[in-house]
Amino acid sequence: MEHIQRHPARVARAPSRFLDALQRWLPKLVVAPTFVLIGVGIYGYMLWTGVLSFTSSSFLPVYDFVGFEQYAKLMANDRWLTASVNLGIFGGLFILSCLVIGVILAIFLDQRIRQEGAIRTIYLYPMALSMIVTGTVWKWILNPSLGLEKLMHDWGWTSFSFDWLVSSDMAIYTIVMAAVWQASGFVMALFLAGLRGVDSSIIRAARVDGASLPLIYWKIILPSLRPVFFSAVMVLAHIAIKSFDLVMAMTAGGPGYSTDLPAVFMYAHTFTRGQMGLGSASAMLMLGAILALIVPYLYSELREKRHD
C-alpha cells in the first residue's frame, strides 16, 4: 500500500523535471543555429583565410605552406602601396569630415528648432541607401558629360569645369564626398543622442556665469562626449577600411589604380587575377588594421567599467 501511494508522486515529478529541463535548454537550442552559422561563416572563414595567406594558392586553394612569402610580395606590390596610401587619404578625410559635419548638425538640431523631426529624417535618409546606390548616383552627378558640369554648360556657364571623377589626382576625393554624404547623418544621430543626455542644469549654470553658448559646447559639453567620439571613430574607421562597393560603383578603382583601396585590391587579386594567397594576405592585413582600432577601444571601455 505504501508503494502504491508513493508511485503517483514520482509520476507527477517526472513531467515537472521535463518542463524544467525544456525551459532551461529551449533558449539555447533556439540560438544555437545562429551561433553555428556565425562560427562557421565568419570566424571559420577568417581562420581559413589566414591559413591561405601562408600558402601559394592561386585560382584554387592549395596547402603548400610558404611562410611569409605572400606578405613579402604584398609589401613589394606597387598597387598595394597605392591602395594603402589611398586608404590613408580616404580614411583620414572621411572620418574628419563626418565628425565635423555630424557635430555641427547635432548642435544645430539640439537647439529645439521647428520641424526638427523632418530635418533629422532628411539628414538620416542617406543611411537608408546602399553604397551601390550612393556610388551610382554620385557617379552620375560628377560625370562631366552627364552631371554637374553639363548642367552648368547648359545654363550658359561654359567655362565651368569639374572633372574630378576622371582625374587620377582628384578622383579619390570624389569617393570621400560620396562617403561623407552618406555617413555624416549617422554621426549626427550619435552626437544628438549624446547631447540630449547632457544635464541641462550644467548649461544653465554656465550661462549664469556668463559663458556664451559656443564656449559652453566647446569647453563643457563636447569634452563630456568623449565616448561618443570614440564610438563614431571606430564605426567610421571600420567603414573606411572595408569600403568596396562605393568605389566599384563610382570608379572601379580607376582611373588606373588612382582610387584603389585595400578591399578592391583584395577582391581583384583573389577572384579575378587568380592570386588567392596574395589576396588572403591583404585580407589579413585589413583584419589586423580593424583589430588595431577595436581592441584598444574595447580594452579602455572594459577598464572604465571595472573602475566604476
N, C-alpha and C positions, 0 to 999 in steps of 0.2 A: 504493500500500500504506500509506503514511504517512497519507494522507487517511482511509482506512478505519479505521485504529487510533484516530485522534482523534475520530471521529464518535460512537462509543459513550460516550465520556466526556462530550461535550456533551449527549447524550441523558440521561445519568444525572444531570447537574447541573440539568436543567430541572425535574424533579419536586421536587428539593430546594429550588429557588428558590420554586416554587409553594407548598410547605408552609410555608416561612419567611414568605412574604407572608400566607398564610392565618392562621398563628398570630399575626402582628402585627395584622391587621385584624379578625379574628373578634371579640375582646372589644369593639372599637369598634362593630362592626355590631350586636352584641347589645344594648348600652346606648343606641344611637342613637335607637330609638323612644321610650325614656323621656325622653331629653333633648329630643326634639322636642315631646312632649306637655307637658313642664314649660315649655318655652319659649313654646309657643302658649297652653296652658291657664292658665298662671299669669302669666308676665311679659308675654305678649302682651295678655291681658285687662286687666292692670294699666295698661299703656300706653294701651289703648283707653278705659278708664275715665277716665284723666287727660285724654284728648282731649275726651271728652264733657262733662267738668266745665267746659270753656270754651265750651260751645255752649248753645243754648236748647232742647235736646232735651226732649220731653215724653213721650208714650207710645211713640214710635219715635225712633231716633237721627236727628238732622239735624246738618249740619256748617256752620251759620252761626255763626261764632265771635263771641262777645260779650265776650271778655276775662274779667275777674274779676267779672262781674255776678252769677254764681251764688254765688260766695263771699261777696259783699256781702249777698245775700239770706239766705244761711245765717247770717251773723253777726247779722242783724236778726230772725231767726226765734225766737220765744219757746220753741217746742217744742225746738229745737236747744239753746238755752241751758239749758233744764230738763234735757235729756238729758246735757249736759256736766257740770252740777252733780251729777246723779245718778251719773255715772261717777266723779267725784272722791270722792263718799261711798262708793260701792260698791267702787271700786278700792282706796282707802286702807284701809278696814276689812277687805276681803278679804285683801289682801297681809299686813297686820299680823297679823291673826288666824291666818292659815295659818302664818306664820313662828313665832309664839309657840307655837301648839299643836304644830306639827311638831317644833320643837326640844325641847319638853318630852317629847313621846312618844319621840323619838330617844334622849334622855338616859335615859329610863326603860328602854327596851329595851337600852341599852348596858350595863346592869348585869348582863347574862347571867342574866336571870331564867328560871324554869322556863316551859315552854310558849311560849317566845319565838316559835317559828315560827307557832303557831296565832294568837297575839295579833297578830303582824305581818300575817298574812293578813287578819284581821278589819279592821285599820286600813286596809289597802290595797284591800279589797273595793270601796268606793265608786268607786274609779278605774275599775273594770271596767264601770260603768254609764254609759250615755249621759246627757247633760244633760237630754234629754227625759224619761227615766225618773226621774231625780233630781227634776226640777221637778214631775212629776206626783205622785210620792209625797209630796213636801213640801206640795204644794197640798192633798192630802187631809188630811195631818196638821194643817195650820194652818187649814183651813176651819172656821169657827165652828160650822157646822151638821153637820159630819161627823167632825171630828178631835178634837184635844186638849180643846177647850172642851166639846164634847158629852160626851166621856168623863168629865170631871170633874163635869159636871152629873149624869150617870147614877150616879156614885158618891156623890152627895149634896152635893157642894160647889157649890151653886147660885150662890154669889157669885163664883166664878172666871170671869174674862174674859180672853180672849186673841184679840183680833180684829185683829191687826196686818195680816193679809193683805188686809183690806177697808178699811183706814185709809190715806188718802192721805199722812198724815205718817209712818207707820211701815212701809208696805209695802216700801220699798226695803231695810229691814233684814231682812225675810224672805228676800229674794234673797241677801243676804250670808250668812245662816245656811245656806241650802242649798248655796251655792257652797263655803263653808268646810268643810262636812261632806264634800263630795266631794274637795276638793283637798288637805286637810291631811295625808292619808295619803301622798300623793306627796312632799310636803315632808319628812315624817318619813323616808321611804326615802332621799332625797338626803342628809339630815344623818346618818342612821345609817351610810350608806356612808362619809361623811367621818369620822365618829367612829371607825369601825373601822380607818381608815387612819392614825390618830394613833399615834405611837410610845409604847408603854406605859411605856418607861423614863422618859419625861418625867413621867408621872403618879406613878410610884414615887418619883422624886427629889423631887417637890413634896410628897408625903406624908411623906417623911423629914424635910423641912424644916419640917413642922408645918402645912402648908396643909390646910384642910378640903376635902372633895370639892366642895361647891358653889363655893368660891372657885377651885378648880382649873379647873372648867368655865368659870366667868365670866371669869377673868383669863388663862388659858393656852390652853385647848382651843378655845373658841368664836372668839376672835380669829384663831386659825390657820385657821379655816374660812371666811375671807373670800370665796374663790372660790365656795364652795357657796352662801353668802348671795347673791352677785351672780347666780348661775345661777337660784336659786329666785325671786328678784325678777323677773328677766327673763321667766321662764316664766309666773309668776302675773300679771304686768302684761299680757302678751300675751293670756292667757285673759280678763282683765277687759275689755280694750279690745274684743275681738271677741265678747263674750258676747251671744248672741241666743236660742238655743234654750231656755236655762234661764228667761229672762224670759218668752218666749212660752208656755212650758208652765205657768208659775205664775200670771202676771198679765196677759200680753199687753200689757204697758206700763201697765196701769191700777193703781188706779182713776184715771180720767182719763189724764193723762200722768205720774203720780207715780213710776212705775218705768221710764219711758222711758230707754233707753241709746242711744248713737250708732248701734250696729248695728241696733237696732229702727227708729230714725228713718230710716236709710238704706234699709232694706227697704221700709218703708211708703211713702216718697216715690218710690222707684224703680219698684216693682212694683204698687202699689195706687192711688197718687194721680196717676200719670202725670206726675211731675216728675223725669224721668231725669237732667236736667242738675243739679238740686239734689241729688238722691241721689248722683250721681257726685262732686260736690264734697265731700259729707260723707264718702264713702268715701276720698277722697284725704287728707282731714284725719286720718282714723283711721290710714291708712297712714303719714302723717307722724309721728303720735304713736308708732307702733310703731318706726319707724326712729330717732326721737329717743332711744329706750331702747336699741335693739340696737346702733347704730353706735358710740356711745362705749364700750359694753362690749366689742365686738369689737376696737376700737382699743386698749383697755387690755390685753386679752389678748395681742394680737399684739405689742405693745410689750414686755410682760413676757417673752415667748418670745425676742424678739430679744436682750434683756439677758441671758437665761440662756444 
